[in-house]
Amino acid sequence: MKTEETVKQIVLKYISRRPRRITLKHDWESRRSTISIVGKDLNLEFGYEKVIGFTSFANGVLDTYREAYGRLENLPISFREDLYRNEKISLHLYPTGGAGRFDIYVEYKG
């Protein structure tokens, strides 16, 4: 299974609980990844035996939110930051490659 599909399956299970942050963390020594999903009454971590690429992670999360909330407009903020939004939701993507971390902050409207 492609890592993007793995990310989508994890996020899909918890999207209805409206997570506020979805994070990918790399452990460079063990070549493993961890996905964290955090929100109100929600604090979960999922380990993965390989390094998940930042692009696969972002695409998996964005595809899941597009399926649930519709088309998202991309507003580039800076070299490393992007904002995806529509009238229902906004997702702020903030990768920190050197630290092996990619945070996606989610804000629900209404």
CNS distance restraints for C-alpha pairs under 8 A (distance, minus, plus):
assign (resid   1 and name CA) (resid   5 and name CA) 6.66 0.50 0.50
assign (resid   1 and name CA) (resid   6 and name CA) 6.96 0.50 0.50
assign (resid   2 and name CA) (resid   6 and name CA) 6.53 0.50 0.50
assign (resid   3 and name CA) (resid   7 and name CA) 6.24 0.50 0.50
assign (resid   3 and name CA) (resid  52 and name CA) 6.31 0.50 0.50
assign (resid   3 and name CA) (resid  56 and name CA) 6.35 0.50 0.50
assign (resid   3 and name CA) (resid  57 and name CA) 7.54 0.50 0.50
assign (resid   4 and name CA) (resid   8 and name CA) 6.27 0.50 0.50
assign (resid   4 and name CA) (resid  56 and name CA) 4.70 0.50 0.50
assign (resid   4 and name CA) (resid  57 and name CA) 5.98 0.50 0.50
assign (resid   4 and name CA) (resid  59 and name CA) 6.62 0.50 0.50
assign (resid   4 and name CA) (resid  60 and name CA) 4.75 0.50 0.50
assign (resid   5 and name CA) (resid   9 and name CA) 6.17 0.50 0.50
assign (resid   5 and name CA) (resid  60 and name CA) 6.40 0.50 0.50
assign (resid   6 and name CA) (resid  10 and name CA) 6.39 0.50 0.50
assign (resid   6 and name CA) (resid  60 and name CA) 7.84 0.50 0.50
assign (resid   7 and name CA) (resid  11 and name CA) 6.20 0.50 0.50
assign (resid   7 and name CA) (resid  56 and name CA) 7.88 0.50 0.50
assign (resid   7 and name CA) (resid  57 and name CA) 6.18 0.50 0.50
assign (resid   7 and name CA) (resid  60 and name CA) 5.26 0.50 0.50
assign (resid   7 and name CA) (resid  61 and name CA) 6.66 0.50 0.50
assign (resid   8 and name CA) (resid  12 and name CA) 5.83 0.50 0.50
assign (resid   8 and name CA) (resid  60 and name CA) 4.78 0.50 0.50
assign (resid   8 and name CA) (resid  61 and name CA) 6.02 0.50 0.50
assign (resid   8 and name CA) (resid  63 and name CA) 7.33 0.50 0.50
assign (resid   8 and name CA) (resid  64 and name CA) 5.77 0.50 0.50
assign (resid   9 and name CA) (resid  13 and name CA) 6.45 0.50 0.50
assign (resid  10 and name CA) (resid  14 and name CA) 7.10 0.50 0.50
assign (resid  11 and name CA) (resid  15 and name CA) 5.81 0.50 0.50
assign (resid  11 and name CA) (resid  37 and name CA) 7.98 0.50 0.50
assign (resid  11 and name CA) (resid  61 and name CA) 6.63 0.50 0.50
assign (resid  11 and name CA) (resid  64 and name CA) 6.96 0.50 0.50
assign (resid  12 and name CA) (resid  16 and name CA) 7.87 0.50 0.50
assign (resid  12 and name CA) (resid  64 and name CA) 6.33 0.50 0.50
assign (resid  14 and name CA) (resid  18 and name CA) 7.19 0.50 0.50
assign (resid  14 and name CA) (resid  19 and name CA) 7.23 0.50 0.50
assign (resid  15 and name CA) (resid  19 and name CA) 6.48 0.50 0.50
assign (resid  15 and name CA) (resid  65 and name CA) 7.92 0.50 0.50
assign (resid  17 and name CA) (resid  39 and name CA) 7.83 0.50 0.50
assign (resid  17 and name CA) (resid  42 and name CA) 7.80 0.50 0.50
assign (resid  18 and name CA) (resid  39 and name CA) 6.83 0.50 0.50
assign (resid  18 and name CA) (resid 108 and name CA) 7.72 0.50 0.50
assign (resid  19 and name CA) (resid  37 and name CA) 6.32 0.50 0.50
assign (resid  19 and name CA) (resid  38 and name CA) 5.48 0.50 0.50
assign (resid  19 and name CA) (resid  39 and name CA) 4.37 0.50 0.50
assign (resid  19 and name CA) (resid  40 and name CA) 7.22 0.50 0.50
assign (resid  19 and name CA) (resid  42 and name CA) 7.17 0.50 0.50
assign (resid  19 and name CA) (resid 106 and name CA) 6.90 0.50 0.50
assign (resid  20 and name CA) (resid  37 and name CA) 7.78 0.50 0.50
assign (resid  20 and name CA) (resid  38 and name CA) 5.89 0.50 0.50
assign (resid  20 and name CA) (resid  39 and name CA) 4.77 0.50 0.50
assign (resid  20 and name CA) (resid  40 and name CA) 7.75 0.50 0.50
assign (resid  20 and name CA) (resid 105 and name CA) 5.77 0.50 0.50
assign (resid  20 and name CA) (resid 106 and name CA) 4.74 0.50 0.50
assign (resid  20 and name CA) (resid 107 and name CA) 6.49 0.50 0.50
assign (resid  21 and name CA) (resid  36 and name CA) 7.85 0.50 0.50
assign (resid  21 and name CA) (resid  37 and name CA) 5.98 0.50 0.50
assign (resid  21 and name CA) (resid  38 and name CA) 5.22 0.50 0.50
assign (resid  21 and name CA) (resid  39 and name CA) 6.62 0.50 0.50
assign (resid  21 and name CA) (resid 103 and name CA) 6.81 0.50 0.50
assign (resid  21 and name CA) (resid 104 and name CA) 5.58 0.50 0.50
assign (resid  21 and name CA) (resid 105 and name CA) 4.51 0.50 0.50
assign (resid  21 and name CA) (resid 106 and name CA) 5.82 0.50 0.50
assign (resid  22 and name CA) (resid  35 and name CA) 7.08 0.50 0.50
assign (resid  22 and name CA) (resid  36 and name CA) 5.62 0.50 0.50
assign (resid  22 and name CA) (resid  37 and name CA) 4.67 0.50 0.50
assign (resid  22 and name CA) (resid  38 and name CA) 6.44 0.50 0.50
assign (resid  22 and name CA) (resid 103 and name CA) 5.99 0.50 0.50
assign (resid  22 and name CA) (resid 104 and name CA) 5.16 0.50 0.50
assign (resid  22 and name CA) (resid 105 and name CA) 6.61 0.50 0.50
assign (resid  22 and name CA) (resid 106 and name CA) 7.91 0.50 0.50
assign (resid  23 and name CA) (resid  34 and name CA) 7.95 0.50 0.50
assign (resid  23 and name CA) (resid  35 and name CA) 5.52 0.50 0.50
assign (resid  23 and name CA) (resid  36 and name CA) 5.02 0.50 0.50
assign (resid  23 and name CA) (resid  37 and name CA) 6.62 0.50 0.50
assign (resid  23 and name CA) (resid 101 and name CA) 7.05 0.50 0.50
assign (resid  23 and name CA) (resid 102 and name CA) 5.57 0.50 0.50
assign (resid  23 and name CA) (resid 103 and name CA) 4.46 0.50 0.50
assign (resid  23 and name CA) (resid 104 and name CA) 6.13 0.50 0.50
assign (resid  24 and name CA) (resid  33 and name CA) 6.84 0.50 0.50
assign (resid  24 and name CA) (resid  34 and name CA) 5.73 0.50 0.50
assign (resid  24 and name CA) (resid  35 and name CA) 4.63 0.50 0.50
assign (resid  24 and name CA) (resid  36 and name CA) 6.55 0.50 0.50
assign (resid  24 and name CA) (resid  54 and name CA) 7.90 0.50 0.50
assign (resid  24 and name CA) (resid  57 and name CA) 7.31 0.50 0.50
assign (resid  24 and name CA) (resid 100 and name CA) 7.98 0.50 0.50
assign (resid  24 and name CA) (resid 101 and name CA) 5.60 0.50 0.50
assign (resid  24 and name CA) (resid 102 and name CA) 5.09 0.50 0.50
assign (resid  24 and name CA) (resid 103 and name CA) 6.58 0.50 0.50
assign (resid  25 and name CA) (resid  33 and name CA) 5.57 0.50 0.50
assign (resid  25 and name CA) (resid  34 and name CA) 5.16 0.50 0.50
assign (resid  25 and name CA) (resid  35 and name CA) 6.46 0.50 0.50
assign (resid  25 and name CA) (resid 100 and name CA) 5.70 0.50 0.50
assign (resid  25 and name CA) (resid 101 and name CA) 4.56 0.50 0.50
assign (resid  25 and name CA) (resid 102 and name CA) 6.64 0.50 0.50
assign (resid  26 and name CA) (resid  31 and name CA) 7.21 0.50 0.50
assign (resid  26 and name CA) (resid  32 and name CA) 6.04 0.50 0.50
assign (resid  26 and name CA) (resid  33 and name CA) 4.55 0.50 0.50
assign (resid  26 and name CA) (resid  34 and name CA) 6.54 0.50 0.50
assign (resid  26 and name CA) (resid  51 and name CA) 6.46 0.50 0.50
assign (resid  26 and name CA) (resid  52 and name CA) 7.80 0.50 0.50
assign (resid  26 and name CA) (resid 100 and name CA) 4.94 0.50 0.50
assign (resid  26 and name CA) (resid 101 and name CA) 6.40 0.50 0.50
assign (resid  27 and name CA) (resid  31 and name CA) 5.72 0.50 0.50
assign (resid  27 and name CA) (resid  32 and name CA) 5.35 0.50 0.50
assign (resid  27 and name CA) (resid  33 and name CA) 6.05 0.50 0.50
assign (resid  27 and name CA) (resid  51 and name CA) 7.97 0.50 0.50
assign (resid  27 and name CA) (resid 100 and name CA) 7.38 0.50 0.50
assign (resid  28 and name CA) (resid  32 and name CA) 6.94 0.50 0.50
assign (resid  28 and name CA) (resid 100 and name CA) 7.76 0.50 0.50
assign (resid  31 and name CA) (resid  49 and name CA) 7.31 0.50 0.50
assign (resid  31 and name CA) (resid  50 and name CA) 5.74 0.50 0.50
assign (resid  31 and name CA) (resid  51 and name CA) 5.53 0.50 0.50
assign (resid  32 and name CA) (resid  47 and name CA) 7.33 0.50 0.50
assign (resid  32 and name CA) (resid  48 and name CA) 5.86 0.50 0.50
assign (resid  32 and name CA) (resid  49 and name CA) 4.95 0.50 0.50
assign (resid  32 and name CA) (resid  50 and name CA) 4.61 0.50 0.50
assign (resid  32 and name CA) (resid  51 and name CA) 5.00 0.50 0.50
assign (resid  32 and name CA) (resid  52 and name CA) 7.90 0.50 0.50
assign (resid  33 and name CA) (resid  47 and name CA) 5.94 0.50 0.50
assign (resid  33 and name CA) (resid  48 and name CA) 5.14 0.50 0.50
assign (resid  33 and name CA) (resid  49 and name CA) 6.68 0.50 0.50
assign (resid  33 and name CA) (resid  50 and name CA) 6.11 0.50 0.50
assign (resid  33 and name CA) (resid  51 and name CA) 5.12 0.50 0.50
assign (resid  33 and name CA) (resid  52 and name CA) 6.15 0.50 0.50
assign (resid  34 and name CA) (resid  45 and name CA) 6.51 0.50 0.50
assign (resid  34 and name CA) (resid  46 and name CA) 5.48 0.50 0.50
assign (resid  34 and name CA) (resid  47 and name CA) 4.47 0.50 0.50
assign (resid  34 and name CA) (resid  48 and name CA) 5.98 0.50 0.50
assign (resid  35 and name CA) (resid  45 and name CA) 5.61 0.50 0.50
assign (resid  35 and name CA) (resid  46 and name CA) 5.15 0.50 0.50
assign (resid  35 and name CA) (resid  47 and name CA) 6.54 0.50 0.50
assign (resid  35 and name CA) (resid  48 and name CA) 7.94 0.50 0.50
assign (resid  36 and name CA) (resid  43 and name CA) 7.26 0.50 0.50
assign (resid  36 and name CA) (resid  44 and name CA) 5.57 0.50 0.50
assign (resid  36 and name CA) (resid  45 and name CA) 4.40 0.50 0.50
assign (resid  36 and name CA) (resid  46 and name CA) 6.44 0.50 0.50
assign (resid  37 and name CA) (resid  42 and name CA) 7.03 0.50 0.50
assign (resid  37 and name CA) (resid  43 and name CA) 5.86 0.50 0.50
assign (resid  37 and name CA) (resid  44 and name CA) 5.23 0.50 0.50
assign (resid  37 and name CA) (resid  45 and name CA) 6.50 0.50 0.50
assign (resid  38 and name CA) (resid  42 and name CA) 5.18 0.50 0.50
assign (resid  38 and name CA) (resid  43 and name CA) 4.54 0.50 0.50
assign (resid  38 and name CA) (resid  44 and name CA) 6.48 0.50 0.50
assign (resid  39 and name CA) (resid  43 and name CA) 6.50 0.50 0.50
assign (resid  48 and name CA) (resid  52 and name CA) 7.92 0.50 0.50
assign (resid  52 and name CA) (resid  56 and name CA) 6.77 0.50 0.50
assign (resid  52 and name CA) (resid  57 and name CA) 6.63 0.50 0.50
assign (resid  53 and name CA) (resid  57 and name CA) 6.20 0.50 0.50
assign (resid  54 and name CA) (resid  58 and name CA) 6.11 0.50 0.50
assign (resid  54 and name CA) (resid  95 and name CA) 7.62 0.50 0.50
assign (resid  54 and name CA) (resid 102 and name CA) 6.95 0.50 0.50
assign (resid  55 and name CA) (resid  59 and name CA) 5.99 0.50 0.50
assign (resid  56 and name CA) (resid  60 and name CA) 5.96 0.50 0.50
assign (resid  57 and name CA) (resid  61 and name CA) 6.29 0.50 0.50
assign (resid  58 and name CA) (resid  62 and name CA) 5.99 0.50 0.50
assign (resid  58 and name CA) (resid  93 and name CA) 7.85 0.50 0.50
assign (resid  59 and name CA) (resid  63 and name CA) 5.83 0.50 0.50
assign (resid  60 and name CA) (resid  64 and name CA) 6.25 0.50 0.50
assign (resid  61 and name CA) (resid  65 and name CA) 6.35 0.50 0.50
assign (resid  62 and name CA) (resid  66 and name CA) 6.03 0.50 0.50
assign (resid  63 and name CA) (resid  67 and name CA) 6.19 0.50 0.50
assign (resid  64 and name CA) (resid  68 and name CA) 6.38 0.50 0.50
assign (resid  65 and name CA) (resid  69 and name CA) 5.66 0.50 0.50
assign (resid  65 and name CA) (resid  70 and name CA) 7.31 0.50 0.50
assign (resid  66 and name CA) (resid  70 and name CA) 4.60 0.50 0.50
assign (resid  66 and name CA) (resid  71 and name CA) 5.57 0.50 0.50
assign (resid  66 and name CA) (resid  72 and name CA) 6.56 0.50 0.50
assign (resid  69 and name CA) (resid  88 and name CA) 6.87 0.50 0.50
assign (resid  69 and name CA) (resid  89 and name CA) 7.39 0.50 0.50
assign (resid  70 and name CA) (resid  86 and name CA) 7.89 0.50 0.50
assign (resid  71 and name CA) (resid  86 and name CA) 7.02 0.50 0.50
assign (resid  72 and name CA) (resid  84 and name CA) 5.53 0.50 0.50
assign (resid  72 and name CA) (resid  85 and name CA) 4.97 0.50 0.50
assign (resid  72 and name CA) (resid  86 and name CA) 5.34 0.50 0.50
assign (resid  73 and name CA) (resid  84 and name CA) 5.29 0.50 0.50
assign (resid  73 and name CA) (resid  85 and name CA) 5.24 0.50 0.50
assign (resid  73 and name CA) (resid  86 and name CA) 6.25 0.50 0.50
assign (resid  74 and name CA) (resid  82 and name CA) 6.90 0.50 0.50
assign (resid  74 and name CA) (resid  83 and name CA) 5.80 0.50 0.50
assign (resid  74 and name CA) (resid  84 and name CA) 4.54 0.50 0.50
assign (resid  74 and name CA) (resid  85 and name CA) 6.77 0.50 0.50
assign (resid  75 and name CA) (resid  82 and name CA) 5.92 0.50 0.50
assign (resid  75 and name CA) (resid  83 and name CA) 5.05 0.50 0.50
assign (resid  75 and name CA) (resid  84 and name CA) 6.16 0.50 0.50
assign (resid  75 and name CA) (resid  85 and name CA) 7.99 0.50 0.50
assign (resid  76 and name CA) (resid  81 and name CA) 6.43 0.50 0.50
assign (resid  76 and name CA) (resid  82 and name CA) 4.45 0.50 0.50
assign (resid  76 and name CA) (resid  83 and name CA) 6.12 0.50 0.50
assign (resid  77 and name CA) (resid  81 and name CA) 5.30 0.50 0.50
assign (resid  77 and name CA) (resid  82 and name CA) 5.24 0.50 0.50
assign (resid  77 and name CA) (resid  83 and name CA) 6.77 0.50 0.50
assign (resid  78 and name CA) (resid  82 and name CA) 6.98 0.50 0.50
assign (resid  80 and name CA) (resid  94 and name CA) 6.46 0.50 0.50
assign (resid  80 and name CA) (resid  95 and name CA) 6.33 0.50 0.50
assign (resid  80 and name CA) (resid  96 and name CA) 7.87 0.50 0.50
assign (resid  81 and name CA) (resid  92 and name CA) 7.31 0.50 0.50
assign (resid  81 and name CA) (resid  93 and name CA) 5.65 0.50 0.50
assign (resid  81 and name CA) (resid  94 and name CA) 5.06 0.50 0.50
assign (resid  81 and name CA) (resid  95 and name CA) 7.07 0.50 0.50
assign (resid  82 and name CA) (resid  92 and name CA) 5.99 0.50 0.50
assign (resid  82 and name CA) (resid  93 and name CA) 5.22 0.50 0.50
assign (resid  82 and name CA) (resid  94 and name CA) 7.04 0.50 0.50
assign (resid  83 and name CA) (resid  90 and name CA) 6.87 0.50 0.50
assign (resid  83 and name CA) (resid  91 and name CA) 5.67 0.50 0.50
assign (resid  83 and name CA) (resid  92 and name CA) 4.53 0.50 0.50
assign (resid  83 and name CA) (resid  93 and name CA) 6.13 0.50 0.50
assign (resid  84 and name CA) (resid  90 and name CA) 5.57 0.50 0.50
assign (resid  84 and name CA) (resid  91 and name CA) 5.10 0.50 0.50
assign (resid  84 and name CA) (resid  92 and name CA) 6.50 0.50 0.50
assign (resid  84 and name CA) (resid  93 and name CA) 7.96 0.50 0.50
assign (resid  85 and name CA) (resid  89 and name CA) 5.59 0.50 0.50
assign (resid  85 and name CA) (resid  90 and name CA) 4.04 0.50 0.50
assign (resid  85 and name CA) (resid  91 and name CA) 6.19 0.50 0.50
assign (resid  86 and name CA) (resid  90 and name CA) 6.46 0.50 0.50
assign (resid  87 and name CA) (resid 109 and name CA) 7.03 0.50 0.50
assign (resid  88 and name CA) (resid 108 and name CA) 6.16 0.50 0.50
assign (resid  88 and name CA) (resid 109 and name CA) 4.98 0.50 0.50
assign (resid  88 and name CA) (resid 110 and name CA) 7.01 0.50 0.50
assign (resid  89 and name CA) (resid 106 and name CA) 7.26 0.50 0.50
assign (resid  89 and name CA) (resid 107 and name CA) 5.73 0.50 0.50
assign (resid  89 and name CA) (resid 108 and name CA) 4.57 0.50 0.50
assign (resid  89 and name CA) (resid 109 and name CA) 5.49 0.50 0.50
assign (resid  90 and name CA) (resid 106 and name CA) 5.87 0.50 0.50
assign (resid  90 and name CA) (resid 107 and name CA) 5.23 0.50 0.50
assign (resid  90 and name CA) (resid 108 and name CA) 6.60 0.50 0.50
assign (resid  90 and name CA) (resid 109 and name CA) 7.95 0.50 0.50
assign (resid  91 and name CA) (resid 104 and name CA) 6.32 0.50 0.50
assign (resid  91 and name CA) (resid 105 and name CA) 5.60 0.50 0.50
assign (resid  91 and name CA) (resid 106 and name CA) 4.65 0.50 0.50
assign (resid  91 and name CA) (resid 107 and name CA) 6.47 0.50 0.50
assign (resid  92 and name CA) (resid 104 and name CA) 5.48 0.50 0.50
assign (resid  92 and name CA) (resid 105 and name CA) 5.05 0.50 0.50
assign (resid  92 and name CA) (resid 106 and name CA) 6.51 0.50 0.50
assign (resid  93 and name CA) (resid 102 and name CA) 7.48 0.50 0.50
assign (resid  93 and name CA) (resid 103 and name CA) 6.15 0.50 0.50
assign (resid  93 and name CA) (resid 104 and name CA) 4.58 0.50 0.50
assign (resid  93 and name CA) (resid 105 and name CA) 6.64 0.50 0.50
assign (resid  94 and name CA) (resid 102 and name CA) 5.87 0.50 0.50
assign (resid  94 and name CA) (resid 103 and name CA) 5.21 0.50 0.50
assign (resid  94 and name CA) (resid 104 and name CA) 6.11 0.50 0.50
assign (resid  95 and name CA) (resid 101 and name CA) 6.14 0.50 0.50
assign (resid  95 and name CA) (resid 102 and name CA) 4.05 0.50 0.50
assign (resid  95 and name CA) (resid 103 and name CA) 6.07 0.50 0.50
assign (resid  96 and name CA) (resid 100 and name CA) 6.19 0.50 0.50
assign (resid  96 and name CA) (resid 101 and name CA) 5.17 0.50 0.50
assign (resid  96 and name CA) (resid 102 and name CA) 5.73 0.50 0.50
assign (resid  97 and name CA) (resid 101 and name CA) 6.11 0.50 0.50
assign (resid  97 and name CA) (resid 102 and name CA) 7.31 0.50 0.50
